[in-house]
Amino acid sequence: MSKTPLQELSDRGQSVWIDYLSRDLLEGGTLERLMREDAVAGVTSNPTIFQKAMSSGDAYDEQMRDVLEREQDPKEVFLQLAISDVKRACDLLRPVWDEASPDGGRDGWVSIEVDPNLAGDADATLAEAIRLNQAVDKPNAFVKIPATEPGVQAIEDSIARGLPINVTLIFSLDRHRKVAEAYVRGLERLIDDGGDPASIASVASFFVSRVDTEVDRRLDEMGGHDDLKGKIAVANAKLAYVTYKEVFQGERWERLQARGATPQRCLWASTSTKNPDYRDVLYVEELIGPNTINTMPEETIEAFQDHGQVRGDTLEEGVDEARALLDKLEEIGISYEDVTDTLEREGVEKFAASFRELMDGVGKKRDALVTA
């Protein structure tokens, strides 16, 4: 029996994760089907996803009524609902997590994100990361921390305390390198304090499609240079993979590896294609490589299973051309740094706004259930 495109992807060492979590995904058997048929080996989520899941339908009403008997604060109500979903997903994926590869690397992770309104406060982010880790209490649960400048310190401190961390909202190569180095420092601190680095892991979620969306918008405003459209996001990710290979080699890393540490894998996030003029599996086909993860929405999973092509380790192709594309962007007057700074700021604002909208929605549903 021939293998599906996603099974081929998995065989090349790239893990397939799905980018949302909801009660319907768990209770309808969809997650189990995706694991069985589509090689899905992990789950990520974010406030926007939870906001959509909880605001539609009545899947959460019964549990919410129970929670409301002892809790009224919208954030605490939301967390109890979300943590319940994360725990159930962790249990479903635990057999995947248990099957560690020979080098100790694992899939089977499920993520829950800290309140994005804390993204500017390293201490508050760390405190919430510790709280969420303890509340979920599953070895295969990641806490997601945004890669803001304060977030980098919170990431190092979390790793030093033995917390598995999914670093989210990475756009720039400089910030990605700082995140990877923070992971290494955190592991060193963990070992110095007597901890076991084999018990934790981290992924660096590098956002892809939004880069093209922002760059293409600026190119349209400028006029011309259409040869750069739809190219910068892939180039950016390929250079991030170069950073990954640079940081996780050499004597310093080998000392950590000897103690059981595993590299912080690149996770390609935001990989659905936003521009209908581009191939709908562009950000999967062009970012294939070992020891990486592509987290996809269900429609991208279906599209890749239907017509995706696995032609090799495309992350390794055209690296020099990728550098030249970023150089050309600067030459024509579009600042790469301003693009990535804008995307980071807007990303945090979007997640924070979704979180506030989520709190408002939980509050309204709370009031409706109480008065029903």
C-alpha angles and dihedrals in degrees: 000000000000119000123247120243091255091050088052089051090052091049089057090059099261115126122220116219130174118235102221142054127199141153090252091054089055102039099041094057091244095126092050090049091049090051092049101040106023104037091244107170105170146020133225129183141173139195092272091055094047090046091057093045097049098041095057126067129346102279092120100039098094094050091042091057089054093047092048090063088072106017134046105168108105094222093051091046091051093048093053091051094045094044089053090056093045092051092051092048090048090054092050092050097039094098088056091049091048090058095076117182119246090266092052097255116143144193124194095091126150121196135215120183131226117239103285090214085075093058093111095051117072096188095048091046091052092048092051092045090055091047094050093046091053094043095053092039096188124129091222097054120111122201111216118224122182114241096238117141092263088042092062090064091046089052093053092046092048093051090047087058092051099256118147106233135199105200108211139191098035113162108151131065092225093054091046091055091049090050092051091048090048089055091052092049090047091053091050091052091047091054092045088056092051098260128143114242091195089071096064141045141182139208128202109222106211111192113224122174096045089065091062091044092056097040093046090051091054091046090053090051090050097042125224129033091096088158088077095054115112092005108087099069093056091044090051092051093047090055090048087057088054089054090050091054092046097050097043099057138064133058097306093054094040090059090055092043090054088059092053102268118150126208122263099252123219112247116199107218131180090035100153110108111248097188112071089207090068126076108272092231096042095119092051101044094047097046104054118138142129122277093021136111131219113199110199139181114245093258091057091048089053093046093050092047088052102046111350118134126213104199100160141290095330092175087072094053125094099002093150089049089051091057090047091053092054090046091051091050089058092044093058091050105262111128112223090200092053091049093053094041089052092049093049093049093046091044093055091044092050094050091044091050090049089050091051090047088049091052090049091049093048089049092052093046089047090054092046093050093046092053096040 
